Amino acid sequence: MAQRSDFTIDPKAIQQLDALALSIQTGFDAKRINKALNAASLAAARSMVGPVRKAAPVRTGRLRRAVYAQKVMKNGPGAYVGIKPGKNRGDTRGAYYRWIITAGVSRVPYTITPRKAKAMFFTSGGVLTIGKKFQRVNPIPGRGFVFDTVERNLNTAVRIWNEALSSIIQAGIPAKGGIKVPKIK
């Protein structure tokens, strides 16, 4: 099974939701409840960005810089921690190779040794090749550092989610406009 490169924080899965206080405070308005749950989930996801960045493998630092948190667009409320994809190899804001690191590669292409190894030999298909040697490279295993790190720190995320939700409820949920996501450590 391939490792995932993102982790979604789903408030419906958290059992310690004080649903009655939230519903009474919002007047049982589903839109305002979802707004509060989204803000609390985003606060919890943002708190996981630091540990995931520390766990990211570093060669150039691009993968580490590409870790971010965002609200889910569909099937909300919720938020997730992931790695920005980047548009291409030259885009330094994201890591275009994130799937290779997190999920791994099962079919690695052949590598070709330089022409210095001059020899004639037959490949497995019976084709005569001169001056090149093909070698099969072992598959690259995935490193699911995003999922593993968030899973290790899930109790912290739940605590921050609860504290953020209670501070949002105490401050009041506006009918219009956004909610400022509280910063809780």
C-alpha positions, -999 to +999 in steps of 0.1 A: +000+000+000+013+034-009+020+060+018-001+091+018+014+126+016-013+143+034-033+139+066-069+152+071-081+163+105-118+154+106-137+170+135-165+145+131-140+118+143-131+136+175-154+124+203-148+153+227-169+178+207-190+199+230-219+199+205-245+212+228-226+244+237-217+250+201-253+245+189-268+268+216-242+295+210-249+295+172-286+292+175-285+258+158-273+274+126-255+247+105-235+273+085-220+290+117-213+256+133-193+245+102-175+278+102-164+272+138-154+236+131-134+246+100-115+273+120-108+248+149-096+221+124-074+246+107-058+256+140-051+219+147-037+214+112-014+244+115+000+231+147+011+200+129+031+218+102+061+223+125+065+186+135+060+175+099+086+199+087+111+186+113+104+150+102+108+158+065+139+144+048+163+172+039+186+173+009+179+208-005+152+219+020+125+222-007+104+194+007+106+208+042+095+243+030+066+228+010+047+215+040+015+234+046-020+233+062-053+242+045-090+239+049-107+211+029-127+223-001-152+195-002-169+173+024-161+198+051-157+209+078-120+199+082-084+207+074-054+189+062-016+189+064+002+182+031+030+190+007+026+217-020+031+200-053+048+228-072+041+233-109+074+220-123+110+213-115+119+250-115+091+260-091+108+265-057+076+270-038+066+234-040+081+199-042+072+183-075+088+151-064+067+147-032+050+114-044+083+098-050+094+105-015+061+097+003+047+069-018+079+055-033+084+041-068+079+004-076+090+006-112+124+023-114+138+028-149+170+012-160+202+031-155+228+031-183+265+030-175+288+053-194+304+043-227+337+036-211+326+001-204+330-010-240+317-045-245+293-063-267+266-083-249+230-095-254+202-081-233+174-103-220+154-096-252+182-110-273+192-075-287+229-070-293+241-038-275+275-023-279+292+000-254+263+004-230+254-016-200+219-016-185+213-022-149+180-026-131+177-004-099+159-016-068+125+000-062+125+031-039+104+025-008+081+053+004+086+073+035+052+083+049+066+110+072+035+132+070+010+106+081+034+091+107+042+124+123+006+136+126-004+102+140+023+104+166+011+139+176-026+133+173-032+139+210-017+174+206-039+181+176-070+170+195-060+192+225-054+222+202-087+216+183-106+215+216-089+247+229-094+265+196-131+255+194-138+267+230-120+300+224-140+305+192-173+298+211-163+322+238-155+349+213-187+344+195-192+331+159-202+359+135-231+353+111-212+370+083-174+371+076-147+348+086-134+337+119-098+345+130-081+312+136-066+313+171-029+304+175-026+279+203+006+261+213 
